[in-house]
Amino acid sequence: MKNPLCLFGKRAAAPGLAVAAVLALAAQAHAAPCASLPNPVYIAGSSAVKPFATVLAQALAAQATPITLIYQGPGSCFGPGYMSTNPPGKLTGGGTYWDTTLATPAFTGTCTTDDANGGDTVNIGVSDVYASTCGVTLDPSVQDFHGPIQSMTFVVPISSTGGSTQTMI
């Protein structure tokens, strides 16, 4: 979750942005503890995993014993970073979970992590790059699984003759 206080570090386009940030902080202060949600599983790392995690959250919530995915997307290298130690790293600063009762599952807002005790242990680190790309060595007790494929597009400038002169990456 991005810290709403970042808004105060930038020039606001309108005074309403500051009010929105204060309201967001107030709402976060009253959020339920993440640990109080049904069978919480903490997943953190890549922000690109949200669409997949949304579908996964819906399937897990439909189980006989429902599971709640709690998510934080600070970036790809954070996923393997949480898994580089034994025990795994802890999620702090709150998390987001899905409301699977909606026809199209959507984020419901935030829940509060147990920051007073160092946070909540991350169960699944997600990344769209290899751990070694981030300079991270995974703990031997952690298994690296390759998941869904994510396509990327490369965009190159058009040359003055009407087409790119690039022939390879």
C-alpha positions in Angstrom: 0.0 0.0 0.0 1.3 3.4 -0.9 1.6 5.8 2.0 -1.0 8.6 1.5 1.4 11.1 3.1 3.3 11.2 -0.1 0.7 13.6 -1.4 2.0 16.2 1.1 5.5 16.0 -0.5 4.2 17.2 -3.9 2.5 20.3 -5.0 -1.2 19.7 -4.7 -3.2 20.5 -7.8 -6.2 21.3 -5.6 -6.6 21.8 -1.8 -9.0 18.8 -1.9 -6.0 16.4 -2.3 -4.8 17.2 1.2 -8.2 16.6 2.6 -8.4 13.3 0.8 -5.1 12.2 2.3 -6.2 13.1 5.8 -9.5 11.1 5.3 -7.5 8.2 3.9 -5.3 8.2 7.0 -8.4 8.4 9.3 -10.0 5.4 7.5 -6.8 3.4 7.8 -6.7 4.1 11.5 -10.1 2.4 12.0 -9.5 -0.6 9.7 -9.9 -4.1 11.1 -6.7 -6.0 12.0 -5.6 -8.2 9.1 -5.2 -11.1 11.4 -9.0 -10.9 12.3 -10.0 -11.8 8.7 -10.8 -15.4 7.9 -7.7 -17.5 7.5 -5.4 -14.6 6.3 -2.6 -15.4 3.8 -0.2 -12.5 3.2 1.1 -12.0 -0.3 3.5 -9.2 -1.2 5.7 -8.0 -4.0 4.9 -7.2 -7.7 2.1 -4.8 -8.4 1.5 -6.6 -11.7 0.1 -9.6 -9.9 -3.2 -7.9 -8.9 -5.4 -9.3 -11.7 -4.1 -12.9 -11.0 -4.4 -12.4 -7.3 -8.0 -11.1 -7.7 -9.0 -14.4 -9.4 -7.1 -16.4 -6.9 -8.7 -14.6 -3.9 -12.1 -15.4 -5.3 -11.3 -19.1 -5.6 -9.8 -19.3 -2.1 -12.7 -17.5 -0.6 -15.1 -20.0 -2.1 -13.4 -23.0 -0.4 -15.1 -24.9 2.4 -12.7 -23.2 4.8 -12.4 -19.7 3.2 -9.0 -18.0 2.9 -8.5 -14.3 2.7 -5.6 -13.0 0.6 -4.0 -9.9 2.1 -1.9 -8.0 -0.4 0.7 -5.3 -0.6 2.4 -4.4 -3.9 5.6 -2.4 -3.1 7.4 -3.8 -6.2 8.8 -7.0 -7.7 12.1 -7.1 -5.8 10.3 -6.9 -2.5 8.6 -10.3 -3.2 11.8 -12.4 -3.1 13.2 -10.0 -0.5 10.6 -11.1 2.0 11.6 -14.8 1.2 15.3 -14.3 1.6 15.3 -14.9 5.4 14.1 -17.6 7.7 11.6 -16.8 9.0 10.3 -14.8 6.1 10.1 -11.0 6.3 7.1 -9.2 7.7 4.5 -7.0 6.1 4.0 -3.6 7.8 2.0 -0.5 7.0 -1.3 -2.3 6.4 -2.6 -4.5 3.6 -5.4 -4.7 1.1 -7.8 -7.5 0.8 -10.6 -8.4 -1.7 -14.3 -8.3 -1.2 -15.3 -11.6 -3.0 -19.0 -11.0 -2.4 -19.1 -8.6 -5.3 -20.0 -9.8 -8.8 -16.5 -8.5 -9.8 -14.1 -8.9 -6.9 -12.6 -5.6 -5.9 -10.3 -4.2 -3.3 -12.3 -3.2 -0.2 -9.7 -0.9 1.4 -7.2 -1.8 4.0 -6.7 -3.8 7.1 -4.1 -3.1 9.7 -1.0 -5.2 10.1 0.4 -5.9 13.6 3.1 -3.2 13.3 3.5 -3.0 17.1 4.9 -6.5 17.0 7.0 -6.1 13.8 4.2 -6.8 11.3 2.6 -10.0 9.9 4.7 -12.7 8.3 4.6 -12.8 4.5 3.5 -16.2 3.3 4.0 -15.7 -0.5 6.4 -13.4 -2.2 5.5 -12.5 -5.8 7.7 -11.1 -8.5 7.8 -10.7 -12.2 11.6 -11.0 -12.2 14.0 -13.7 -10.9 15.2 -13.3 -7.3 18.8 -13.1 -8.7 17.9 -10.1 -10.8 17.2 -8.3 -7.6 20.4 -9.4 -6.0 18.4 -11.6 -3.6 19.4 -15.1 -2.5 16.4 -17.1 -1.3 16.6 -19.0 2.0 17.1 -22.7 1.3 13.8 -23.4 3.0 11.9 -21.4 0.3 10.9 -22.9 -3.1 10.8 -20.7 -6.2 7.7 -21.5 -8.4 7.2 -20.1 -11.9 3.7 -18.9 -12.3 1.5 -17.2 -14.9 3.1 -15.7 -18.0 3.1 -12.0 -18.4 3.8 -10.5 -21.7 5.8 -7.3 -22.2 5.9 -4.9 -25.1 9.0 -3.2 -26.3 8.5 0.2 -27.9 11.2 1.9 -30.1 11.3 5.3 -31.7 10.3 5.6 -35.3 13.2 6.7 -37.5 12.9 9.6 -39.9 12.5 7.2 -42.8 9.2 6.0 -41.4 10.2 2.8 -39.6 12.5 1.7 -36.8 16.0 0.5 -37.8 16.1 -1.8 -34.8 16.3 -5.5 -35.7 16.9 -7.1 -32.3 16.9 -6.5 -28.6 
